[in-house]
């Protein structure tokens, strides 16, 4: 596939790195020649220096025969205009734009073919807000991801001493929880992937990924760690787009406090938010945190635009007694560095955005992609089409599927019913199949598996 990426920032660079390993023809456009040179030195890509929305620059990048344009520059306006130029001048089939401004997003009619022809709209702030909401909904979870419109969820949990299943074989899970359908899709032990079998023993500190219907998630989490009390008190640091959205989404169900250092913005937030207590100050001010009873806070989320400020305030909150701390981290190199320390969960906007983008890039009928383990693994939702004569999966039992090494099927959604995958489960046409890949370089094999033959109409 020939793909043009506009913007060589964190998202654009990470996306180029993901896609360049998958036999795609990638060209990146950016104003910064130094950034592009560094990208070319480590990736097999093409690059063009210039203004991403200019027709001449897009033509130089090969827009005339591009399959897709992905606009992820720092400017909403540049991204939107580039999609318009690609549509009008070059007739590019698929145009994806990242748009951050709430003012634009409030008017979906702007993004129709007869207005601004954006085929897929990506809002990182909305993705992150929903991501954190799910983590707060399920205490103890490291990652909670939706599939099949929320009918199935994939959850990552760190197993602790004291969890009923820790030290026991996976096959005992059904005995512990009769009537609860779940499947462990993968286990990471000391950063090494282990494909789960019935006799696999869960060890403390294992990172366990399992699939289940939402109603069973809390029960399964309680098998892997001591039961966490529901969260009540939430403190947010940073009143930007994400902090503001998250406070609004949480304030009716939780006691929310929001700290921001900008006086003008704090006043605006206090007027806009109905139940959230807005505080003017520095989230890394020990005195302020103690005054606001940080030791009784269930979740502290650092959500400013400054990675260092987020890390320091989250570490301080943890030391002062906050039960769980999360930090927004833009630099991928920082994520691995801090997650094993005092900070419980590092949230990467880039990985959340890339997962959403990959959904629209994958071949075959792949309708959902989530990037996991800092991009090393992927969880995908693929739809099976056709019949036995033209499909490699329809009418085939899971044990007979020719899955690539390291791939497991966790669940199937059929006509609204969640079916936890077993070895003798047979895939039917139009099933939504939830797969986990510990090695994302094998994704092309999965895509080919779910593509139908030429006899399919």
N, C-alpha and C positions, 0 to 999 in steps of 0.2 A: 504494500500500500504506500502511495506517495503522500506524505504528510508535511505540511508547513506549520511550524510552531512560531508564533509571534511572542517574543519576550524570552530572554535568557536568564531570568531571575531564578529564584529557588524552585518554583513550580515548573517553569519551562525547561530548566536544566535537568531536573529530576525526571520529567516526562520524556525528554530526549534520551536520557540514560536507559529508562525502561524500554522504550520502543526501538532503540537502535540495536538491541540484542535479539530482536525478533524478525529479522529480515525485512524491515521497513526502510523505505527511502526517505530519510529525514533531512529537512532543511530548517535551520533556525535563523530568524531575523531579529536583530537587536541593534540599538544605536552604539553600544559599547564594543569597540573592536577588540579590546583587551579581554573582555569576558568571553567573546566568541572564540578567540584564539585558544584560550584555556580549555574551552569546551571541545574544540576540534582536536586538541592534543590528547584527550583521553577517550573520545568517542569517535566512531566511524560515521560522521555526519557531514553535511554541507552547511555553509553559513553565508549570510548576506548582511552587510552593515548598512543600516539606513532606517528611515521612518517606516514603521511596520504597516501603516495604512496607505502609503503612497502606491498608486498603481504601477509605477515604474519599478519600484523595489519588489513588489509582489511578482511582477512579470520576471524579474531577474531571478527570483527564487523558484520559478517554474510553476506559477499559479495556473497557467493555461491548461495543464493536464494533471493538476493535483486532485487527489481523491478527497482530501480533508484539509481544512484550515482550523487551527486551534489558537485562538487569540487570548494569551494570558499575560499581557503586558501589565504594568502598574496603573495604566490609565483606562478607566471604563470607556471613555469616549473613543480612544484609539481602537480598542477592541471592537466596539460596535461599528465604527466607520469601516474598519478593515473587513468585517463581515459583509457590509453593504457593497464595498468595492469588489470583493470576491464573488458576490452573487451577480452584480450588474455587469461587470466587465469580463469576468473569467468563468462564470457559470459553475463555480465550485460546488460539487454535490452536497457536502456536509460542512457546516460552519458552526464552530463551538466558541462561545465567548465567556470569559470570566467577568462578571459584573458584581461589584461590591456595594455600590450605593443603594441604600434602602429606597431613596426617592425614585430611582429607576425601577427597582423591583416591585414597587407598589402598583406599577402600571404594566401588567403583562401584555396589554394590547400593543405596546411599543414593539414587541419582538415577534410580530407576525410577518409573513412573507411580503405583504403589501406595505409594511412600514420598515422596520429594521429586520432584515431576514436572517435572524439567528435561529438555527435549528435546535441547538442545545444551549441552555443557559446554566452556568455554574456559579453558585454563590458560596464561596468558602465559609463566610461567616455563618450562614444558615446550616451548612453541613456540620461545622464545629459545635454550634449550639445544640443541634439534635444529638450529636455524639455524646456531649457532656450530660445532657438530660438522661440518656439511657444509662450512663455510668452511675448517676445519682439514684436512678430508679432501682438499680441492682447493686446494693452494697457488697463489696468484695470482688466485683468484676474488674478486670483490667481492660477488657474490650467487649463491647456488645454491638453486634452488627445485624441489621435486618435483611431478610430475604423474603421473596414472594409477598410483597406488600405487608410485611410484618407478621406473616403467619408462622414463620420459622426464624429463630435467632441463633447466631453463632456467638458463643461466649468464651472469652479467655479468662482463666482463673489461675492464680498461683496457689498451689496446694501447700497447706501448712500442717505442722504437727498438731494433732487434736482433731483433724478432720476424720470422720468415721471411715472413709474409704482409703485414707493414707496408710500405706503399708500393706494394703490388700490388693488382690487381683481385680482387674476390671470386671470380670464376669460376675463378681459379687454385687455389682451395682444394682442389678435387677432384684436380687434378694433383699437388698437394703430398702429399695423403693418399689415395691410391687405396684403395678398399674401406671407407673410413670415411664413414658417412652423417651429415651434419649440415646445418643451415641457419641462416644468420644472420637473426634475426627483426627486429632493429632496431639502429640505430647512433645514438648521441647525440654530437654534435660541438659543443663549446662550448655545451652545454645545449640545442642545437637538434636535433630529431629528423630523421633521414635514413632514408627507406625504402630498404632495400638492393636493388640490382640487380646483375646480373652484372658490369657495368663500373664499379661503385662501388669507388673506391680507399680502402683502409684507411689512415688517418693516425695518427701517434703521438698519444697522449692521447685517442683516440676511446674511448668507452665502448660496447663491442660486446656485444649479447645474442644468444646462439645456443642452439639446442635440439639435443640428441643423447641417445642412450642412455647410461647411466652409464659403460659401459666405454670410451666414446670421448671423454669429457670432458677428461681430462688431455692427450690428443693434440691436441685442438683448442686448448686453452689455450696449449700450447707453440708454436702457429703465430702467436700474437698477442703473445708476449712471450718473453724469454729463459727457458729452462726453470728453474723453481724446484725446489730440492731439497725432498724431503719433510720435514715438520716432525717434530721429535723432542721438544724441550724446551718445555713450556708453563708459563707463570706466570699465575696468576689473582689478581686483587685483589678481595677481598670474599667473605665466606663466608656470604652470605645464601642465599635459596632457589635463585637461579640459579647462584651459585658452587659451592654444595654439590652440586647436581644435575650440573653440568658436570664437576666433578672426578671424581665417581663414574662418569660415562659415559666419561671419557677415560683414567683411571688405568691400565687394563689394556693400553693401546696406546701410551701416551706417558709421558715423565717429567714428572710434574705437581707444581708447587709452588703452594701457596695461602697468601696473606697476609691476615690479618684482625686488626683492632685490638682486638677484644673478647676478653678472656682466657677467659671462661666458654665462649663459642661456639667458640673455638679448641680448647679441650680436648675439647669434644663432637665437633667435626669430626675431630680426631686419632683419637678412639676409633671413629668411624663409618667413616672412609675407610681402606682397607686399604693402599694403596701411595702415596697422596699425602703429600708432606711439607708439614705445616701450620706456618706461621710466624706468631708473634705480633708485630705491628708495624704501622707506617704505610707503605702502599704508595707514598707520595710521599717516603719517606725515602731520599735518595740513597745514604747509607752502607749501608743495608740492601740496596738493590738491587745495589750493587757487590759486597757480601759474597756475595750469592746468584748472582753471575755473570750479571748481566742482559745483558752483551755477547754471551753465548753462547745467549741465549734466542731461540727461533724465533718464538714468539707470546706477546705480553703482552695479557691481556684485563682491562680495568678494569670491574668488575661491581657496584660498590656502589650504594646508593640515592641517592648525592650526585653530580649531574652535574658540578659543578665539581671535586670530588675525582677523579672518573674522568678528566676532561679533563687535569688537571694531572699525575696519575700516569702516564697514557699518553704524554703529551708528554715527560715526564722519561725514561721507559723508552726511548722512541725516541732521544732525544738521547744516552743512555748506551749505545746499540748494539743494542737489541732489533730483530730482523729485521722483524717486523710487529707493529703495535699496533692493538687494537680497543678501542672504548669504548662502554659502554652510555649512551645519551643519552635522557632522558625528555622534555626540552623540544624540540619540533619545530624551533623557531627556531635552536637550537644545531647541529642536524644539518648544515644547509647551511654554517654558519659554519666548522665545523672539518674537514669531510671533505676539503677541498682543501689542508689544511695538513699538519702532521706526523703526524696520526692517519690511519692507512690506511683504517679502516672504522668508521663510526659506526653503531651498532645501535639502532634505535628499537623499543622494546616496543610502542608504540602502533600502528605500521604493521604489525607482525607480527600483532598481535591483530585489527586491523581487517580484514586480508586473510582471516583465518579466519572472522570474522563475516560478511563479504560473501558468502562461499560459500553461506551459508544464507539470504541475502536476495535474491540475484539471481533473476530470473524465467527461465523456460525451464529446461531441465535442465542447469544450470551446477553442476558438482560441485566445482570448485576455483577459488579466486580468490587471486591474489597482487598486493599493491599494490607498485608499483615507482617508482623515481625520486621518493621522498618523496611518493608519492600521486598524482603527475601521470599516470602510466601504469599499465596493468593487464595482467596475463597471466591468461588464464582457460582452464579446461578445460570444454568443453561436449559433451554427448552428443547425437548426431543420432538422431532417432526417425522412424518412419513410412516412407512411400514417396514416389514421385514425385507422387502425387495429392494428398498433404496436407502435404508438407514442402518448404521452400524450398531445402534443402541436399542431401537424399538424391538420389543419381543425378546430381548436378551436379558438373562438374569445377571445380577451384579457380579457374581463369582466368575461368569464367563466373559465379562467385558474386558477388552484389551486396553486397560487403563495404563497410562505411563507410570513408571516407577515413582513412588512417593505421592500418588494421587489416591484419595479415598472419597467415597460417596457417603455423605452423612444423612441426608434425608431427601425425600421426594414429596412434592406437593401435587396432589391429583384431585382436580375438581373441588378445591378448597379444603381437602383433607390432608393432614400432615402424616406421612408414612415414614417412620424411622427405618433406614436402610438395613437390610439383613442380606446374607449371602445369596438367598434364594429369591429375593425380591426381583420381579420382572418389570422392566421399564416399558411403559405404554406411551403411545403418541400423545403429545401435548403435556406430558409430565414436566414439571419444573424440578430439575435435578440440582441439588446443592453439593458442590464438590470442594474439597480442600486440597491444595497443592503445596507441599513443603518446598518444592523447587519450582519457582515461577518460570524458569527457562523452558519447562515442559508444556507451557500453556498452548503452544501451537498444535501439539498432539491432541490435546483435549478439544480444541476448536475443530480440527479435522474429524474427530470422532463424532461430533454432533452436526456436521454438515451432511445434508441429504444428497443422494445421487441425482443425476440429470433426469431420471424418470419421475421425480417428484414434481407435482404440479400444485 
